Amino acid sequence: MKKLKILDISHNKITRLPETMNALDNLETLIISHNQLTELPLYLDRLKKLKVLKFAHNKLMALPAKIGLLKLSQGQYK
């Protein structure tokens, strides 16, 4: 899965993202909208190639401080 560039796991009632996702070095698009996430993992800033992050319609109470370090071309947060 090292070559994975797009991951869309939206609409799955996911409550948590696994730590192993931080090994997706080539991930450019992560769509995790419409789940039941209450927090985003701290390792998101390690996904250096991530350009698109969509996490709308979850149960997030706060965002990790380092999320501002991501160089996104597109993000959907609402």
C-alpha positions, 0 to 999 in steps of 0.5 A: 500500500506504499503506492496508494495516492487516494483513500476514500473511506467516507460514509463508513461509521468509522470512529478512529483512524489506525496508526498504520495510516502514517505509513502511507507516504504517497497519500495525496487525497484522504476523504474521511467525511461522513463518519463518526470521528471524534478526533483526528490523529496527530500523525496527519502532519507526517503525510507530507504529500497530502494535498486534499483532506476532507473530513466534514460531517464527523463528531470532531470536538477539536483539531490537532494543532499541527494540522496547520502544517499541512500544505493542502490545496483543498480541504473540507472541514465543515 
